[in-house]
Amino acid sequence: MTRICFQLTVKPDRLDEYRARHAAVWPEMLEALQAAGWTNYSLFLRPDGLLIGYFETESLAAAQRAMAETEVNTRWQAEMSDFFDQLDGVTPDAGFLVLEEIFHLEDQLADARSDAAHKD
């Protein structure tokens, strides 16, 4: 499973509406995300509009492709695109900046335990 963390910027004058939209995401959008392999998906919003998203998937490209093929995602992206700065004409789900993962506790613990077991 690949962990994906991404960044977008919500326009400051749209923060309240963005929060409201995500308090009641369309049920068919939720189902489409799950069916497309977006698991453990969360969004975090800073007061200045910095948005950080996190999800896990087998393949980012496959998860994005699967969503792009759904009608509900087309509608959702059309409605949400105006909430963001600096998308340069692409939809939010294609225009986010993927952040590099540099640390994961469980991975390092597993490595350390494996190293310790091999020393015994």
Helices and strands as residue ranges (DSSP letters): E 2-9, G 12-14, H 15-23, H 27-35, E 39-45, E 50-57, H 60-68, H 71-80, G 81-83, H 92-95, E 97-99, H 105-119
